[in-house]
Amino acid sequence: MQSEIDGTKILSAIAANEKTFSEIKADINKSARSLVVTALKGKSTALDSARSIRSAIGGEDFELIVEGMKPAEIKALLGKVDKHSDLKTADVSSQRAHIVSLLKGSIAPAEKAPSKRPAAKKKAKLPVEETPWLQSATMTALKKGSGEKTATTAGKKKKAKKNE
């Protein structure tokens, strides 16, 4: 059974010995870009973690990686680092510039916009005496507790006798 390799150790060795690995420089660059984009696309990626990734890589290289990202990747990243941005429907170059500025720390994420709908108005409840649908003779008798038979109570008594 083969044990797992230490990828970080190998990548560090490759970085430390550029001349030895000069023939695969293009593959190294492609893999590095892919690894960073994968890290940015991670489920737990938020503003703080994206800023940490940018800080670890360096601003210039990070900007080059962002420039090479697909429009869908840019839009998804923008949604993670600035959930309330109004640039979600803007052109990709504006979104890229916004992401770079956010991760540099030169701008703050957008605040949540207040709701455009007015608050729902609550209707005032009418007292029972004033509700027109409760003003029938039957309801008046029920409210007074007069014991008069109503259609509802009479029907219930008949059903009760049948069930006995």
VOVEXMI-837469 format. One record per residue (C-alpha): residue number from 1; residue in three letters; y, x, z. Coordinates in pm, whole numbers, plus 50000, padded with zeros to 5 digits. Layout:
N
k:r:c2:c1:c3
NUM:Ala:Y:X:Z .
...
This chain:
164
k:r:c2:c1:c3
1:Met:50000:50000:50000 .
2:Gln:50334:50140:49895 .
3:Ser:50617:50136:50148 .
4:Glu:50971:50038:50056 .
5:Ile:51223:50297:49940 .
6:Asp:51556:50359:50112 .
7:Gly:51795:50249:49838 .
8:Thr:52109:50350:50026 .
9:Lys:51974:50702:50077 .
10:Ile:51884:50733:49710 .
11:Leu:52223:50601:49592 .
12:Ser:52397:50848:49827 .
13:Ala:52188:51132:49682 .
14:Ile:52276:51027:49327 .
15:Ala:52647:51012:49419 .
16:Ala:52629:51355:49581 .
17:Asn:52463:51510:49275 .
18:Glu:52661:51374:48978 .
19:Lys:52572:51663:48749 .
20:Thr:52201:51615:48802 .
21:Phe:52226:51247:48714 .
22:Ser:52490:51278:48439 .
23:Glu:52261:51125:48175 .
24:Ile:52244:50795:48362 .
25:Lys:52615:50766:48447 .
26:Ala:52654:50446:48241 .
27:Asp:52357:50290:48423 .
28:Ile:52502:50395:48757 .
29:Asn:52835:50230:48675 .
30:Lys:52664:49912:48553 .
31:Ser:52445:49895:48864 .
32:Ala:52739:49959:49096 .
33:Arg:52940:49678:48932 .
34:Ser:52641:49445:48955 .
35:Leu:52585:49524:49323 .
36:Val:52949:49456:49413 .
37:Val:52958:49129:49217 .
38:Thr:52632:49022:49385 .
39:Ala:52785:49099:49726 .
40:Leu:53095:48895:49639 .
41:Lys:52880:48603:49523 .
42:Gly:52682:48597:49849 .
43:Lys:52666:48271:50044 .
44:Ser:52832:48419:50351 .
45:Thr:53118:48580:50158 .
46:Ala:53457:48467:50287 .
47:Leu:53805:48618:50287 .
48:Asp:53734:48874:50561 .
49:Ser:53408:48999:50411 .
50:Ala:53561:49018:50061 .
51:Arg:53849:49222:50204 .
52:Ser:53595:49455:50368 .
53:Ile:53416:49502:50035 .
54:Arg:53748:49584:49864 .
55:Ser:53837:49827:50140 .
56:Ala:53500:50004:50118 .
57:Ile:53520:50044:49739 .
58:Gly:53887:50120:49703 .
59:Gly:54158:49915:49538 .
60:Glu:54153:50061:49188 .
61:Asp:53776:50038:49138 .
62:Phe:53770:49693:49295 .
63:Glu:54035:49568:49052 .
64:Leu:53832:49704:48760 .
65:Ile:53526:49518:48887 .
66:Val:53726:49195:48924 .
67:Glu:53860:49239:48569 .
68:Gly:53502:49255:48442 .
69:Met:53384:48942:48623 .
70:Lys:53305:48627:48425 .
71:Pro:53544:48329:48450 .
72:Ala:53286:48125:48641 .
73:Glu:53240:48409:48891 .
74:Ile:53617:48434:48937 .
75:Lys:53649:48061:48998 .
76:Ala:53363:48066:49251 .
77:Leu:53511:48365:49434 .
78:Leu:53853:48199:49445 .
79:Gly:53692:47894:49605 .
80:Lys:53541:48115:49875 .
81:Val:53845:48325:49962 .
82:Asp:54114:48057:49921 .
83:Lys:53964:47712:49967 .
84:His:54295:47526:49933 .
85:Ser:54442:47715:49637 .
86:Asp:54614:47513:49369 .
87:Leu:54503:47774:49112 .
88:Lys:54149:47635:49075 .
89:Thr:54244:47485:48740 .
90:Ala:54477:47768:48633 .
91:Asp:54394:48028:48369 .
92:Val:54151:48305:48463 .
93:Ser:54411:48584:48457 .
94:Ser:54620:48399:48719 .
95:Gln:54308:48346:48929 .
96:Arg:54217:48717:48905 .
97:Ala:54569:48823:49007 .
98:His:54561:48581:49298 .
99:Ile:54224:48714:49421 .
100:Val:54343:49076:49400 .
101:Ser:54664:48991:49590 .
102:Leu:54471:48797:49854 .
103:Leu:54221:49075:49913 .
104:Lys:54498:49336:49924 .
105:Gly:54658:49130:50196 .
106:Ser:54988:49095:50014 .
107:Ile:54961:48714:50022 .
108:Ala:54795:48468:50259 .
109:Pro:54552:48196:50160 .
110:Ala:54702:47855:50085 .
111:Glu:54729:47605:50368 .
112:Lys:54553:47273:50346 .
113:Ala:54779:47025:50171 .
114:Pro:54867:46709:50364 .
115:Ser:54691:46396:50254 .
116:Lys:54864:46217:49966 .
117:Arg:54745:45875:50086 .
118:Pro:54947:45705:50357 .
119:Ala:54767:45631:50680 .
120:Ala:54589:45298:50684 .
121:Lys:54785:45025:50857 .
122:Lys:54603:44832:51122 .
123:Lys:54638:44455:51111 .
124:Ala:54756:44289:51425 .
125:Lys:54488:44066:51572 .
126:Leu:54584:43706:51624 .
127:Pro:54494:43546:51956 .
128:Val:54202:43305:51928 .
129:Glu:54430:43006:51982 .
130:Glu:54638:43097:51676 .
131:Thr:54362:43163:51426 .
132:Pro:54360:42875:51177 .
133:Trp:53989:42888:51100 .
134:Leu:53906:42823:51466 .
135:Gln:54118:42509:51495 .
136:Ser:53856:42252:51397 .
137:Ala:53749:41979:51638 .
138:Thr:53411:42146:51682 .
139:Met:53564:42477:51781 .
140:Thr:53805:42302:52018 .
141:Ala:53511:42133:52188 .
142:Leu:53324:42462:52215 .
143:Lys:53626:42640:52361 .
144:Lys:53670:42372:52626 .
145:Gly:53298:42371:52704 .
146:Ser:53291:41994:52686 .
147:Gly:52923:41977:52614 .
148:Glu:52971:41766:52303 .
149:Lys:52699:41814:52049 .
150:Thr:52807:42005:51746 .
151:Ala:52621:42050:51423 .
152:Thr:52529:42404:51527 .
153:Thr:52401:42326:51875 .
154:Ala:52221:42013:51759 .
155:Gly:52039:42211:51489 .
156:Lys:51930:42474:51740 .
157:Lys:51795:42209:51981 .
158:Lys:51590:42047:51704 .
159:Lys:51435:42382:51609 .
160:Ala:51356:42456:51971 .
161:Lys:51174:42119:52011 .
162:Lys:50970:42180:51694 .
163:Asn:50856:42522:51819 .
164:Glu:50734:42378:52152 .
